[in-house]
C-alpha cells in the first residue's frame, strides 16, 4: 500500500505504521490525534496531512523526507525534530 486516507474517522491515537515501508501518502486530517508517533521508519513517506487535529507539539518526524506537510487547524505551540525535513 502506498496511499492511506483515514481522514474524518475520530481517530485519537496513531498506530505504528512502520511495517508499511512503501507508504508515500498519509491523510489523517480531521481526527482527534494529539501526538504524532510511529512514522519515523516510513522513509518513503512524501505527503503527510495531519491538519485539523488536536496536536500541540510537532515531534516524531525525524528520518522522514517529506515533500508536503499539512499542519493547519491544530493547537501547535512548539516545533522540534524537523531539522531534516
Residue, then its C-alpha position, 0 to 999 in steps of 0.5 A: x500500500x502506498x496511499x492511506x486516507x483515514x481522514x474524518x474517522x475520530x481517530x485519537x491515537x496513531x498506530x505504528x505504521x512502520x511495517x508499511x515501508x512503501x507508504x508515500x501518502x498519509x491523510x489523517x486530517x480531521x481526527x482527534x490525534x494529539x501526538x504524532x508517533x510511529x512514522x519515523x521508519x516510513x522513509x518513503x513517506x512524501x505527503x503527510x496531512x495531519x491538519x485539523x487535529x488536536x496536536x500541540x507539539x510537532x515531534x516524531x518526524x525525524x528520518x522522514x523526507x517529506x515533500x508536503x506537510x499539512x499542519x493547519x487547524x491544530x493547537x501547535x505551540x512548539x516545533x522540534x525534530x524537523x531539522x531534516x525535513 
